[in-house]
Amino acid sequence: MIKSRYPAFPYIFFMAIFIVVPLLMVAYFAFTTGNGEFTLNNITKVGGYIPVIIKSLFLALVATVICLVLGYPFAFIMARKTNNIRRTMLMLIMLPMWMNFLLRTYSWMTILENNGLINRFLGLFGIGPFEMINTQGAVVLGMVYDYLPFMIVPLYTVLMKIDNSLIQAAQDLGGTPVQVFTHVVLPLSIPGITTGITMVFIPAVSTFIISRMLGGGSELMIGDLIEMQFTGAAYNPNLGAAISFVLMIIILICMGMMNQFDSDEDKKEENVAI
């Protein structure tokens, strides 16, 4: 069997065609006019959408924190169960992902609207109706529902690899449940936390389907702005590329901060081991 001198060439070629080239195209359109002339006007115009960008970052951060608070205990409990129960729980987590993303979002519209299932149920007791749809809370709820599995799975993968003997040793040394968690379990699960935060925050900050359907267009997010520039009446792909370029920079900064935090934790663990 002949071994290739460049075994990574197919992957490099794939990355160049489907990742590097599109990113270069985004950068090109962001810094040019419709005639192909260089300009910074597109980038400066993005400054007018700073409130939308801040709101997108805030809602994505809230959804990420909620996913972490909900996902960590569930992943920890699942990691401590037997193999059969683990597989069953994991299947239940992934089961909603088998359905279309749009269909799952539509289902929340049916639940949250003024004549939806919740308000109808509350109406039986003479309560409501409450305004739940077309709010920031509905947008955050949709993001948590859709992206919670992306938090649970990496946490479960890391927590499952923690040796039970480490926990038992900490307990034998007199550690309380809180001390065992904060000094043993939590530090060892940092890689899963950083991965889960990254996998939830990035799609949440750039979403537009959830904000459009559950926010009713009143809760505009950065993903909606980008989509409007390419498909809306005010067609301006150069401005859309500029907004996409700024969003890409924001995401890279956030990923860099998470990677730096992860590397700092690794250094602490190495120092403890030494």
C-alpha positions as CSV (number, residue, x, y, z in Angstrom):
1,M,0.0,0.0,0.0
2,I,1.5,3.4,-1.1
3,K,1.5,6.0,1.6
4,S,0.8,9.6,0.6
5,R,3.5,12.1,1.4
6,Y,0.8,14.6,2.2
7,P,-1.8,12.8,4.2
8,A,-3.4,16.0,5.4
9,F,-3.8,17.5,1.9
10,P,-7.5,16.6,1.5
11,Y,-8.3,18.3,4.8
12,I,-6.2,21.3,3.9
13,F,-8.0,21.5,0.5
14,F,-11.4,21.2,2.2
15,M,-10.6,24.0,4.7
16,A,-9.2,26.2,1.9
17,I,-12.3,25.9,-0.3
18,F,-15.1,25.9,2.3
19,I,-13.6,28.0,5.1
20,V,-10.7,30.2,4.1
21,V,-12.2,31.3,0.7
22,P,-15.7,32.2,2.2
23,L,-14.0,34.2,5.0
24,L,-11.8,36.1,2.4
25,M,-14.9,36.8,0.4
26,V,-16.6,38.2,3.5
27,A,-13.6,40.4,4.2
28,Y,-13.5,41.6,0.5
29,F,-17.1,42.6,0.4
30,A,-16.9,44.3,3.9
31,F,-14.2,46.7,2.7
32,T,-15.4,47.4,-0.8
33,T,-18.3,49.2,-2.5
34,G,-20.7,47.7,-5.0
35,N,-18.2,48.8,-7.7
36,G,-15.3,47.0,-6.0
37,E,-13.6,50.1,-4.7
38,F,-12.0,50.1,-1.3
39,T,-13.9,51.8,1.5
40,L,-14.3,51.9,5.3
41,N,-17.9,53.2,5.2
42,N,-19.4,49.7,5.6
43,I,-17.4,49.2,8.8
44,T,-18.3,52.6,10.2
45,K,-22.0,52.0,9.4
46,V,-21.9,49.0,11.7
47,G,-21.4,51.4,14.6
48,G,-25.0,52.5,14.2
49,Y,-26.1,49.0,15.2
50,I,-24.1,48.8,18.4
51,P,-27.3,48.6,20.6
52,V,-28.4,45.5,18.5
53,I,-25.0,43.9,18.9
54,I,-24.9,44.5,22.6
55,K,-28.4,43.1,23.0
56,S,-27.4,40.0,21.0
57,L,-24.4,39.5,23.2
58,F,-26.5,39.9,26.3
59,L,-29.2,37.5,25.3
60,A,-26.7,34.9,24.1
61,L,-24.8,35.2,27.4
62,V,-28.0,34.8,29.4
63,A,-29.0,31.7,27.4
64,T,-25.5,30.3,27.8
65,V,-25.5,30.8,31.6
66,I,-29.0,29.2,31.8
67,C,-27.8,26.2,29.7
68,L,-24.8,25.8,32.0
69,V,-26.9,26.0,35.2
70,L,-29.4,23.4,33.8
71,G,-26.9,21.3,31.9
72,Y,-24.2,20.8,34.5
73,P,-26.3,19.0,37.2
74,F,-28.0,16.9,34.5
75,A,-24.7,15.9,33.0
76,F,-23.2,15.1,36.4
77,I,-26.2,12.9,37.4
78,M,-26.1,11.2,34.0
79,A,-22.3,10.5,34.3
80,R,-22.9,8.7,37.7
81,K,-25.5,6.3,36.4
82,T,-25.1,2.9,34.9
83,N,-24.4,2.4,31.2
84,N,-28.0,1.5,30.3
85,I,-29.4,4.5,32.1
86,R,-26.7,6.7,30.5
87,R,-27.6,5.6,27.0
88,T,-31.3,6.1,27.7
89,M,-30.8,9.6,29.1
90,L,-28.5,10.5,26.2
91,M,-31.1,9.3,23.7
92,L,-33.8,11.5,25.4
93,I,-31.4,14.5,25.2
94,M,-30.7,13.9,21.5
95,L,-34.3,13.0,20.5
96,P,-35.5,16.6,19.9
97,M,-32.4,17.1,17.7
98,W,-33.8,14.5,15.2
99,M,-36.7,16.9,14.4
100,N,-36.3,19.9,12.2
101,F,-35.0,23.0,13.9
102,L,-37.7,25.2,12.4
103,L,-40.4,22.8,13.5
104,R,-39.2,22.8,17.1
105,T,-39.3,26.6,17.0
106,Y,-42.8,26.7,15.6
107,S,-43.9,24.4,18.4
108,W,-42.9,27.0,21.0
109,M,-44.9,29.6,19.1
110,T,-47.9,27.4,19.6
111,I,-47.2,27.1,23.3
112,L,-46.4,30.7,24.1
113,E,-48.8,32.7,21.9
114,N,-51.7,34.6,23.5
115,N,-54.2,31.8,22.7
116,G,-51.5,29.1,23.1
117,L,-51.5,26.0,25.3
118,I,-50.1,27.8,28.4
119,N,-52.6,30.7,28.3
120,R,-55.5,28.3,27.6
121,F,-54.6,26.2,30.6
122,L,-54.3,29.3,32.8
123,G,-57.6,30.6,31.4
124,L,-59.3,27.6,33.0
125,F,-58.5,29.1,36.4
126,G,-59.4,32.7,35.2
127,I,-55.7,33.7,34.9
128,G,-54.2,35.6,32.0
129,P,-53.7,35.7,29.2
130,F,-50.0,36.7,29.6
131,E,-47.8,38.2,26.9
132,M,-45.2,35.6,26.5
133,I,-44.5,35.6,22.8
134,N,-42.6,38.4,21.0
135,T,-40.5,39.1,24.1
136,Q,-36.8,38.7,25.0
137,G,-37.8,36.0,27.5
138,A,-39.3,34.0,24.6
139,V,-36.1,34.4,22.5
140,V,-33.9,33.2,25.4
141,L,-36.3,30.3,26.1
142,G,-36.0,29.2,22.4
143,M,-32.2,29.4,22.5
144,V,-32.0,27.4,25.7
145,Y,-34.3,24.8,24.4
146,D,-32.5,24.4,21.1
147,Y,-28.9,24.7,22.3
148,L,-29.1,22.9,25.7
149,P,-27.9,19.5,24.2
150,F,-24.8,21.3,23.0
151,M,-24.0,22.1,26.6
152,I,-24.9,18.7,28.2
153,V,-23.0,16.5,25.8
154,P,-19.5,17.9,26.2
155,L,-20.1,18.2,30.0
156,Y,-21.2,14.6,30.1
157,T,-18.2,13.4,28.1
158,V,-15.8,15.1,30.5
159,L,-17.6,14.2,33.8
160,M,-17.9,10.6,32.7
161,K,-14.1,10.3,32.5
162,I,-13.5,11.5,36.1
163,D,-12.3,8.6,38.1
164,N,-14.6,7.8,41.0
165,S,-11.6,6.9,43.1
166,L,-10.6,10.6,43.1
167,I,-14.0,11.5,44.5
168,Q,-13.9,8.7,47.1
169,A,-10.3,9.7,48.1
170,A,-11.5,13.3,48.7
171,Q,-14.4,12.1,50.8
172,D,-12.1,9.8,52.8
173,L,-9.8,12.8,53.5
174,G,-12.8,14.5,55.2
175,G,-13.9,16.7,52.3
176,T,-17.5,17.8,52.4
177,P,-19.7,17.4,49.3
178,V,-19.2,21.1,48.5
179,Q,-15.4,20.8,49.0
180,V,-15.3,17.7,46.8
181,F,-17.2,19.4,44.1
182,T,-15.3,22.7,44.2
183,H,-11.8,21.2,44.6
184,V,-12.1,18.0,42.5
185,V,-15.1,17.7,40.2
186,L,-15.3,21.3,39.0
187,P,-11.6,21.8,38.1
188,L,-11.6,18.5,36.2
189,S,-14.7,19.5,34.3
190,I,-13.4,22.9,33.1
191,P,-12.6,21.6,29.6
192,G,-16.2,20.5,29.2
193,I,-17.5,23.8,30.5
194,T,-15.4,25.8,28.1
195,T,-16.5,23.6,25.2
196,G,-20.1,23.8,26.1
197,I,-20.0,27.5,26.5
198,T,-18.4,27.9,23.1
199,M,-20.9,25.6,21.4
200,V,-23.9,27.4,22.9
201,F,-22.8,31.0,22.8
202,I,-21.6,31.1,19.1
203,P,-24.9,29.9,17.5
204,A,-26.9,31.8,20.1
205,V,-25.3,35.2,19.3
206,S,-25.7,34.7,15.6
207,T,-29.2,33.2,15.5
208,F,-32.0,34.8,13.5
209,I,-34.7,32.2,13.1
210,I,-35.4,32.1,16.9
211,S,-35.4,35.8,17.3
212,R,-37.7,36.3,14.3
213,M,-40.2,33.7,15.2
214,L,-40.3,34.0,19.0
215,G,-39.4,37.7,19.0
216,G,-41.9,38.6,16.3
217,G,-39.4,40.9,14.6
218,S,-39.4,43.3,17.6
219,E,-36.4,41.7,19.3
220,L,-33.9,42.3,16.5
221,M,-30.6,40.5,16.8
222,I,-27.4,40.7,14.8
223,G,-28.3,37.6,12.8
224,D,-31.5,39.3,11.7
225,L,-29.5,42.4,10.6
226,I,-27.2,40.2,8.5
227,E,-30.1,38.3,7.0
228,M,-32.0,41.6,6.2
229,Q,-29.0,42.9,4.2
230,F,-29.0,39.9,1.9
231,T,-32.7,39.1,1.5
232,G,-34.6,42.2,2.6
233,A,-35.8,45.2,0.6
234,A,-32.7,47.2,1.6
235,Y,-30.4,44.8,-0.3
236,N,-26.8,45.7,0.7
237,P,-24.5,42.7,0.7
238,N,-21.5,44.9,1.4
239,L,-23.0,46.1,4.7
240,G,-24.1,42.6,5.5
241,A,-20.6,41.4,4.9
242,A,-19.3,44.1,7.2
243,I,-21.7,43.2,10.0
244,S,-20.7,39.5,9.5
245,F,-17.0,40.5,9.6
246,V,-17.6,42.4,12.9
247,L,-19.5,39.4,14.3
248,M,-16.7,37.1,13.3
249,I,-14.2,39.3,15.2
250,I,-16.4,39.3,18.3
251,I,-16.7,35.5,18.2
252,L,-12.9,35.1,17.7
253,I,-12.3,37.3,20.7
254,C,-14.7,35.3,22.8
255,M,-13.1,32.0,21.7
256,G,-9.6,33.4,22.4
257,M,-10.7,34.4,26.0
258,M,-12.2,30.9,26.6
259,N,-9.1,29.2,25.2
260,Q,-6.9,31.4,27.4
261,F,-9.0,30.5,30.4
262,D,-8.8,26.8,29.5
263,S,-5.0,27.0,29.2
264,D,-4.7,28.8,32.5
265,E,-6.6,26.0,34.2
266,D,-4.4,23.4,32.5
267,K,-1.3,25.1,33.9
268,K,-2.8,25.1,37.4
269,E,-3.5,21.4,37.1
270,E,0.0,20.7,36.0
271,N,1.4,22.7,38.9
272,V,-0.7,20.8,41.3
273,A,0.4,17.5,39.8
274,I,4.1,18.5,40.1
